[in-house]
Amino acid sequence: MADLPPLKETIAAHGLAAKKGLGQHFLLDLNLTRKIAGLTEAGADDTVLEVGPGPGGLTRALLETGAAVIAVERDARVIPVMEELGAAHPGQLTTIETDALAYDETEIAPMGSIIASNLPYNISTELLVKWLTASPRWWTRMVLMFQREVGDRILAAPGSKTYGRLSVIAQAASRPRLGFHLPARAFTPPPKVDSSVLVFETCEIDPALVRSLEKVTAAAFGQRRKMLRSTLKPVFGERLGEVLEDLGIAETARAETLSVDQFLSLAARA
């Protein structure tokens, strides 16, 4: 890394002012990016997919681990920066200029890959759900940064105000935990809110069950204040009463009171 310029110089040299439309907020403190990279537990035998590398702060830290890094970036201004990093780490960095939401990662990322990203805020939940519902499950661990309120929703427990569809899908399809929080001032430009780095460990789950879970949670949380006998009727039709009774769930219950396991049981019957 000694031959690479400071990140602020890289930003100035390539005209990389953060674009609000791309949800960009750059993390320039290499101590923090190394802390994120450390949570991946990546080594020389691993492949790490990074979405939205920007000026390359996290990319540098990931390359330091010895892992092969695949950087997916839609901002054409970033590509020359990645080329410079690639030249400093021959054969270790692959850059793909594309939209991460539309890209099929299995075209290049091997099974057992790791995902690490300071996610663009405007597409963070879409990308998370895409990876959680991926079939085949090509990743083993994800280390992702979100706005703190999104991180709180992902980790929320039943009965809390932040518990919702994202909580259920994330906790059913992976094993999420908090890595650490980051204050807004750590970023350039600083966002209006703090951020959280979360770690997701993969787990065994049938992709068909996850798809069913998406349908059930969309209906259940679509109208939070209504009872399940109303919200789940479009999913189960006339079977709803029987299904709820079989599972020991009251028809008068509301979505936020159900556990992840109860939602999985409902999804299995949908």
TORZAKE-235861 format. One line per field, with one value per residue: residue number from 1; x, y, z of N, C-alpha, C in turn. Coordinates in steps of 0.2 Angstrom, whole numbers. Example, Ala and Ser with C-alpha at 12.3 -4.5 7.8 and 13.67 -1.06 7.14 Angstrom:
num <- [1|2]
n.xx <- [66|64]
n.yy <- [-28|-11]
n.zz <- [39|35]
ca.xx <- [62|68]
ca.yy <- [-22|-5]
ca.zz <- [39|36]
c.xx <- [66|64]
c.yy <- [-16|0]
c.zz <- [39|39]
***
This chain:
num <- [1|2|3|4|5|6|7|8|9|10|11|12|13|14|15|16|17|18|19|20|21|22|23|24|25|26|27|28|29|30|31|32|33|34|35|36|37|38|39|40|41|42|43|44|45|46|47|48|49|50|51|52|53|54|55|56|57|58|59|60|61|62|63|64|65|66|67|68|69|70|71|72|73|74|75|76|77|78|79|80|81|82|83|84|85|86|87|88|89|90|91|92|93|94|95|96|97|98|99|100|101|102|103|104|105|106|107|108|109|110|111|112|113|114|115|116|117|118|119|120|121|122|123|124|125|126|127|128|129|130|131|132|133|134|135|136|137|138|139|140|141|142|143|144|145|146|147|148|149|150|151|152|153|154|155|156|157|158|159|160|161|162|163|164|165|166|167|168|169|170|171|172|173|174|175|176|177|178|179|180|181|182|183|184|185|186|187|188|189|190|191|192|193|194|195|196|197|198|199|200|201|202|203|204|205|206|207|208|209|210|211|212|213|214|215|216|217|218|219|220|221|222|223|224|225|226|227|228|229|230|231|232|233|234|235|236|237|238|239|240|241|242|243|244|245|246|247|248|249|250|251|252|253|254|255|256|257|258|259|260|261|262|263|264|265|266|267|268|269|270]
n.xx <- [4|11|14|3|-7|-14|-31|-39|-31|-33|-47|-47|-39|-46|-58|-69|-80|-93|-108|-125|-136|-132|-131|-119|-107|-91|-79|-65|-55|-43|-40|-53|-58|-50|-54|-67|-64|-57|-68|-73|-65|-57|-45|-30|-35|-48|-62|-68|-82|-85|-97|-99|-86|-81|-69|-60|-56|-61|-58|-44|-41|-47|-39|-27|-29|-25|-35|-44|-52|-67|-73|-88|-95|-105|-102|-94|-83|-75|-69|-55|-48|-49|-42|-29|-27|-28|-16|-7|-8|-6|-16|-25|-36|-52|-62|-79|-89|-105|-123|-126|-138|-144|-135|-128|-121|-115|-109|-96|-92|-85|-93|-95|-90|-86|-95|-93|-96|-98|-113|-122|-133|-146|-149|-148|-156|-163|-152|-148|-159|-159|-147|-150|-160|-154|-152|-142|-136|-123|-114|-104|-102|-107|-102|-108|-113|-125|-137|-140|-153|-158|-150|-154|-167|-165|-160|-170|-181|-196|-211|-205|-205|-197|-197|-200|-204|-191|-183|-188|-185|-171|-167|-172|-166|-152|-139|-138|-128|-123|-109|-101|-105|-105|-101|-109|-100|-88|-88|-86|-95|-102|-116|-134|-137|-131|-121|-121|-112|-115|-114|-117|-120|-121|-134|-142|-156|-171|-172|-185|-193|-189|-194|-207|-208|-206|-217|-227|-223|-224|-238|-242|-236|-239|-250|-249|-256|-268|-276|-270|-280|-286|-275|-268|-277|-277|-266|-268|-282|-297|-292|-285|-290|-289|-276|-269|-275|-269|-256|-256|-258|-266|-280|-282|-270|-256|-244|-232|-230|-227|-215|-199|-198|-212|-216|-209|-215|-228|-225|-221|-233|-239]
n.yy <- [-6|6|12|18|33|44|42|54|61|53|54|68|68|60|66|62|67|63|56|60|54|41|37|38|38|41|31|35|32|22|14|10|4|-7|-13|-17|-26|-35|-42|-50|-61|-65|-73|-78|-89|-85|-78|-62|-52|-36|-22|-7|1|14|26|17|13|3|-8|-8|-12|-25|-31|-31|-42|-53|-59|-64|-51|-45|-32|-23|-10|4|17|25|33|28|17|19|21|8|1|6|1|-12|-14|-12|-24|-36|-48|-50|-42|-40|-30|-25|-16|-12|-13|-18|-23|-29|-38|-55|-63|-76|-78|-75|-75|-87|-102|-101|-89|-73|-58|-41|-24|-7|-2|6|18|20|8|-2|-11|-18|-25|-33|-42|-48|-55|-63|-71|-78|-91|-104|-103|-94|-88|-87|-79|-62|-45|-31|-13|-2|11|16|14|5|-6|-8|-12|-24|-33|-33|-38|-49|-40|-28|-10|-9|-21|-31|-35|-36|-39|-52|-60|-58|-64|-77|-82|-81|-78|-65|-52|-39|-30|-17|0|16|33|47|57|50|48|54|63|68|58|60|52|40|25|6|-8|-24|-42|-56|-73|-88|-99|-115|-117|-119|-113|-111|-110|-98|-90|-91|-86|-73|-69|-72|-63|-51|-49|-50|-40|-29|-22|-17|-14|-22|-37|-55|-63|-55|-49|-61|-67|-66|-74|-87|-90|-98|-108|-102|-100|-114|-116|-107|-111|-125|-121|-115|-101|-86|-80|-67|-61|-50|-46|-41|-48|-61|-74|-77|-91|-95|-88|-95|-107|-104|-100|-112|-118|-111]
n.zz <- [0|1|-10|-15|-17|-4|1|-1|-10|-21|-23|-27|-38|-48|-49|-40|-33|-21|-27|-24|-30|-32|-19|-12|1|7|15|22|32|35|45|50|38|38|49|46|35|43|49|39|39|29|19|10|2|-1|-10|-12|-14|-18|-17|-25|-23|-23|-20|-15|-2|7|-2|-3|10|10|0|6|14|7|-1|-16|-25|-31|-38|-40|-49|-53|-56|-68|-66|-56|-61|-67|-54|-48|-58|-55|-42|-45|-53|-43|-36|-44|-53|-42|-41|-48|-59|-62|-72|-69|-65|-49|-44|-55|-59|-61|-49|-49|-61|-60|-47|-36|-28|-11|-8|-1|4|5|9|9|8|-5|1|-5|-11|-2|5|-5|-11|-1|1|-11|-10|1|-4|-14|-25|-32|-15|-15|-7|9|20|24|26|29|27|34|35|51|57|48|50|63|61|54|64|74|87|89|93|95|89|78|72|58|41|35|46|48|36|35|47|46|35|37|49|57|65|75|70|72|77|67|67|59|56|52|38|21|10|26|30|35|46|58|55|54|55|49|52|42|44|33|32|32|22|13|-3|-9|2|7|-3|-2|11|9|2|12|23|16|15|28|35|27|31|45|57|56|59|58|53|43|35|30|22|8|5|10|8|10|18|29|43|47|45|54|66|67|69|81|82|85|77|79|81|78|65|70|82|80|80|72|69|69|58|48|49|44|31|26|24|15]
ca.xx <- [0|15|15|-3|-8|-19|-38|-41|-28|-36|-53|-46|-36|-51|-65|-74|-85|-99|-115|-131|-140|-129|-131|-112|-104|-85|-76|-58|-51|-40|-41|-60|-59|-47|-59|-72|-61|-56|-74|-74|-61|-55|-38|-27|-39|-55|-64|-73|-86|-87|-101|-98|-80|-79|-62|-56|-54|-62|-55|-37|-41|-48|-33|-22|-30|-23|-40|-45|-57|-71|-77|-94|-96|-109|-100|-88|-77|-71|-65|-48|-46|-49|-36|-23|-27|-26|-9|-3|-10|-7|-20|-29|-42|-56|-67|-84|-93|-112|-127|-126|-145|-146|-129|-129|-114|-113|-106|-89|-90|-86|-96|-91|-87|-88|-97|-91|-98|-101|-118|-125|-139|-152|-151|-145|-161|-164|-146|-148|-164|-157|-142|-153|-164|-150|-152|-139|-133|-116|-109|-104|-103|-108|-101|-112|-114|-131|-139|-141|-160|-159|-147|-159|-173|-163|-159|-175|-184|-203|-214|-202|-207|-193|-198|-204|-202|-184|-181|-190|-182|-164|-165|-173|-161|-145|-138|-135|-126|-119|-101|-100|-108|-100|-104|-109|-94|-83|-89|-86|-98|-106|-124|-138|-138|-125|-121|-120|-109|-118|-111|-122|-117|-125|-137|-146|-163|-173|-174|-192|-196|-188|-198|-214|-208|-206|-225|-231|-222|-226|-245|-243|-233|-242|-255|-246|-261|-273|-275|-268|-286|-287|-269|-266|-282|-275|-261|-271|-289|-302|-288|-282|-292|-287|-268|-268|-276|-264|-250|-257|-258|-272|-282|-282|-263|-254|-238|-226|-230|-225|-208|-197|-200|-219|-217|-207|-221|-233|-222|-221|-240|-242]
ca.yy <- [0|12|16|21|39|45|42|61|63|49|57|74|66|57|69|57|69|58|58|59|50|35|35|38|42|37|30|36|30|15|9|8|-1|-13|-16|-20|-31|-40|-45|-55|-66|-67|-75|-79|-94|-83|-73|-57|-48|-29|-18|1|2|21|28|11|12|-4|-12|-8|-16|-32|-33|-33|-49|-58|-62|-61|-46|-43|-25|-21|-3|6|23|24|37|23|11|20|20|1|-1|8|-4|-19|-14|-13|-30|-40|-54|-50|-38|-40|-25|-26|-10|-14|-12|-24|-26|-33|-43|-62|-64|-83|-78|-74|-77|-95|-104|-100|-82|-68|-52|-35|-18|-1|-2|12|18|20|1|-7|-17|-22|-29|-38|-47|-51|-60|-68|-76|-81|-98|-107|-99|-94|-84|-90|-73|-55|-40|-25|-7|0|16|12|12|-1|-11|-10|-16|-31|-36|-32|-44|-48|-36|-21|-6|-9|-28|-31|-40|-37|-43|-59|-63|-58|-69|-84|-84|-80|-77|-58|-50|-32|-29|-11|6|21|39|50|61|46|48|60|68|64|57|63|47|35|18|0|-14|-31|-48|-61|-80|-91|-105|-120|-115|-121|-107|-111|-108|-91|-86|-92|-82|-66|-68|-71|-57|-45|-49|-49|-33|-24|-18|-19|-14|-27|-44|-60|-66|-51|-48|-67|-70|-66|-79|-94|-91|-102|-112|-98|-102|-120|-116|-104|-116|-130|-119|-112|-94|-83|-76|-59|-59|-45|-48|-40|-52|-68|-76|-80|-98|-95|-86|-100|-112|-101|-100|-119|-120|-106]
ca.zz <- [0|2|-17|-17|-14|1|-3|-3|-16|-26|-25|-31|-45|-52|-49|-37|-28|-20|-30|-20|-33|-31|-12|-10|6|6|21|21|37|33|52|50|33|40|54|42|32|48|51|34|41|23|18|3|-2|-2|-14|-9|-19|-15|-21|-23|-20|-23|-20|-14|5|9|-7|-1|16|8|-4|11|17|2|-4|-22|-24|-36|-37|-44|-48|-59|-58|-73|-63|-51|-64|-67|-48|-47|-62|-51|-37|-48|-55|-37|-34|-50|-52|-36|-41|-54|-58|-66|-72|-70|-59|-44|-43|-61|-60|-59|-46|-50|-67|-59|-40|-35|-22|-5|-8|5|2|9|6|12|3|-7|5|-9|-14|2|7|-11|-12|5|0|-17|-8|6|-7|-19|-26|-26|-10|-17|-2|16|25|22|30|26|31|32|39|58|58|44|54|69|59|53|71|79|90|89|98|95|84|72|69|52|36|34|51|48|31|37|53|44|29|39|56|57|71|75|70|76|74|64|67|53|54|49|31|17|14|31|29|41|51|59|51|57|51|52|49|41|42|30|35|28|21|6|-7|-10|8|7|-8|1|17|6|1|18|26|13|16|35|37|23|35|52|63|55|62|53|49|37|31|27|19|1|4|12|6|15|23|34|49|49|46|60|72|67|71|87|81|86|71|81|82|73|62|74|88|78|80|65|68|67|51|44|49|40|24|24|23|10]
c.xx <- [4|15|9|-4|-13|-26|-40|-38|-31|-43|-52|-44|-41|-58|-70|-78|-91|-105|-121|-135|-138|-128|-124|-110|-97|-82|-68|-53|-49|-40|-48|-61|-56|-51|-64|-70|-59|-62|-76|-70|-58|-47|-36|-31|-46|-56|-69|-76|-88|-91|-100|-92|-78|-72|-57|-53|-55|-58|-47|-36|-42|-42|-27|-23|-27|-28|-41|-52|-60|-75|-82|-96|-100|-106|-93|-82|-72|-67|-57|-45|-44|-43|-30|-22|-25|-19|-4|-3|-11|-11|-24|-36|-46|-61|-72|-89|-101|-116|-128|-133|-146|-140|-130|-122|-111|-109|-98|-87|-91|-90|-92|-88|-90|-90|-96|-93|-100|-107|-121|-132|-146|-154|-149|-150|-162|-158|-146|-153|-162|-152|-145|-157|-161|-151|-148|-136|-125|-111|-110|-105|-103|-106|-103|-113|-121|-132|-141|-148|-162|-156|-151|-165|-171|-162|-164|-179|-192|-206|-211|-205|-204|-194|-202|-202|-195|-181|-182|-186|-174|-163|-167|-168|-154|-145|-134|-133|-123|-112|-99|-104|-103|-104|-104|-103|-88|-83|-88|-90|-102|-113|-127|-138|-131|-126|-120|-117|-111|-114|-116|-118|-123|-128|-141|-153|-165|-175|-181|-196|-195|-192|-205|-214|-209|-214|-229|-230|-224|-234|-246|-241|-236|-247|-254|-252|-267|-271|-274|-274|-288|-281|-267|-271|-280|-270|-264|-278|-293|-298|-285|-284|-289|-279|-266|-269|-271|-258|-250|-256|-265|-274|-282|-275|-261|-247|-232|-225|-228|-217|-206|-199|-208|-220|-214|-212|-226|-231|-222|-228|-243|-242]
c.yy <- [6|16|19|28|39|45|49|63|59|52|63|72|63|60|65|61|65|61|56|54|43|32|34|42|38|37|30|34|23|11|6|3|-7|-17|-20|-26|-37|-45|-51|-61|-69|-68|-76|-84|-91|-78|-68|-52|-41|-25|-11|2|9|22|22|10|5|-9|-13|-13|-24|-35|-35|-40|-55|-61|-60|-57|-45|-37|-24|-14|0|13|23|28|33|18|13|19|12|-2|0|3|-11|-19|-14|-20|-35|-47|-55|-47|-38|-34|-26|-20|-12|-12|-19|-27|-31|-39|-50|-63|-71|-83|-78|-76|-84|-96|-103|-93|-78|-61|-46|-29|-13|1|5|13|17|13|-4|-13|-21|-27|-35|-43|-51|-57|-65|-73|-79|-89|-100|-101|-99|-91|-88|-85|-66|-50|-33|-19|-4|7|13|10|6|-7|-13|-14|-23|-35|-36|-38|-43|-44|-29|-17|-7|-16|-28|-36|-41|-40|-51|-63|-63|-64|-76|-86|-83|-79|-71|-56|-43|-33|-23|-5|11|28|43|54|56|46|55|59|65|64|60|59|43|29|12|-5|-20|-36|-53|-68|-84|-97|-109|-118|-116|-114|-106|-108|-101|-87|-86|-87|-75|-65|-67|-65|-51|-44|-47|-42|-27|-19|-20|-19|-18|-34|-49|-63|-61|-51|-55|-70|-71|-72|-86|-95|-94|-106|-108|-100|-109|-120|-113|-108|-121|-128|-115|-105|-91|-79|-68|-57|-54|-48|-47|-44|-59|-68|-77|-87|-99|-93|-91|-106|-110|-102|-107|-122|-116|-109]
c.zz <- [0|-5|-19|-13|-8|-3|-5|-9|-22|-28|-29|-38|-50|-52|-46|-31|-27|-23|-26|-23|-33|-24|-9|-4|7|13|20|26|36|40|52|44|35|45|51|38|37|49|45|35|34|23|11|-1|-3|-8|-11|-14|-15|-20|-20|-20|-19|-24|-18|-7|7|4|-5|5|14|4|1|14|13|-2|-11|-22|-31|-35|-42|-43|-54|-61|-62|-70|-59|-55|-65|-60|-46|-52|-59|-46|-39|-50|-49|-34|-40|-49|-47|-37|-48|-54|-64|-66|-74|-64|-55|-43|-49|-62|-57|-56|-48|-57|-66|-52|-38|-29|-16|-4|-2|1|7|6|10|7|2|-3|1|-11|-9|4|1|-12|-7|3|-6|-15|-3|2|-13|-20|-33|-21|-11|-12|5|21|21|27|27|30|29|37|46|59|54|48|60|67|57|59|76|81|89|95|98|89|78|69|63|47|35|40|50|42|33|42|51|39|31|46|57|64|70|75|75|73|72|65|60|51|51|41|28|11|20|30|35|47|52|55|56|52|54|48|48|40|38|34|30|27|14|3|-8|-4|9|3|-5|7|14|5|7|22|23|14|24|38|33|26|42|57|62|58|56|49|43|33|27|23|11|0|5|10|12|20|29|41|52|50|52|66|73|70|78|87|81|80|73|82|76|71|67|80|86|78|73|64|66|60|46|43|44|32|22|22|17|3]
***
